[in-house]
Structure formats: structure tokens, C-alpha cells
């Protein structure tokens, strides 16, 4: 499903529009994911999984790509926060913007759609773990209404270096209230 371009404003300063992510988008999505991996502060992942592996790890709904001039500029998707049924309305955010488009407010477009579609699916809490070095992601999450919860010190290693993880969450004002 294509979503019409929004008027240019603080949320969408480009002519980008959103589409639901489809398997055919994987090459572009994977390229952007690889750019995130290369920064060293976007994920603990070291390589791009096969689409089937990525697909199983993410919810089938709430997958978006930001498109401009037939090119995918960024993407967003959700994964379950836990397999326990009591956490059924809690999801983990993945959002990536191509390196050529970082710092250009492009992440707000898929983030806002991710929030709206997650609420339509019944999610009451979105959460994110963000490396402290990833100031762009921190700013994006704060702008989207996420609040800082705390820090998990030295939660995992990346290239032999222990990394901290900042926890952010956004509680829905319309689901689970």
C-alpha cells in the first residue's frame, strides 16, 4: 500500500512517501541495514541475515519503507519484545535511514507511521535499545514521544568492546490506557 506524500513540514521536509515493506524491498532494506551495521553504533549485528531469518524475527505488520524517486531511503519494522503473552502489546522498534539521508529529519516519516500502525495492531508500548553514541536515533525517539527509561551497562560486546544500551519507551495514549 502506498501512502500519499505528505505536505512538506517538520515531519516530512522531503517529497518522500511511505509504502508497506514487501519482500521485493529486501535488497534496498538490507543495504541500508548494512550501512547501519558499518557505523558500529546501530546494532550488535555484524552481518545481514537472509530475508527469511529477518522476516521471522519481525512482526508481519507494521513494516514501512520511505521512498523518494523510486528509491528506498529508510525503513522501520517491529519485533516482539517477548514471547510471553503478557507482553503481547509490547514491541521493539527497528528504524534505519540510509547514510546519505541521516540528519535530514527523514526518520520521522516512518517513525510516525510505525507508531500509528502499531497502535492499530493493539500495541500499547514501543521500546528501543539505543547505543549512547547514536545521537541521531536518540533525538528521533525523543521527538516521537519516547522517554528515557535507563541504561543497561555493558549489556553486550561488539568487536570485543562492551557496549551500553539506553532504553527508551513510548506508551500509547489510545491503546491500553
Secondary structure, DSSP 8 states (H G I E B T S, - for coil): -EE----SSSS--SS-EEEE--GGGHHHHHHHHHHHHHHTSS-S--S---HHHHHHHS-SSS-EEEEETTEEEEEEEEEES-SSGGGTTEEEEEEEE-GGGTTTTTHHHHHHHHHHHHHHTT--EEEEEE-TT-HHHHHHHHHTT-EEEEEEEEEEEETTEEEEEEEEEEE-SSS--
